[in-house]
Amino acid sequence: MKLYVDERLSREAIIAINIDEKMLDMIIKRIFRNHFKRKMPVIAKLTSRTVGHDFNYPRDITL
């Protein structure tokens, strides 16, 4: 998982390192299957400003 996620190696490159192909496919499927957990929830926009895009707290602005 570290090679695929952190090092961003392709599936073929990881298999070339002698990692079990069946185990690798199982890990990749789990990563894609659980990706929805890392997405921000969709919310209704109540004003014309968007937090993080149109509006930043002073601590978010780098000088």
Steps between C-alpha positions, in 0.01 A plus 500: 500500500787737576645449152164563332379793711810679631755417230237512221641200319286336235355152542748358249798660677393353833456153349851531353632536858364145573188599690221242476266605218186360663572682828577825314173485306311444825666806658435723196132396495468587869660840445254587222202348682565716810586823318158652579605527866764760411269729302345808655120477533286689253320787673261769384661837430308757704700812412699625205830428681668163526715409800848407381461673163337841545558530873809420705568566866806721560692194625452335156659786309875467461695822480 
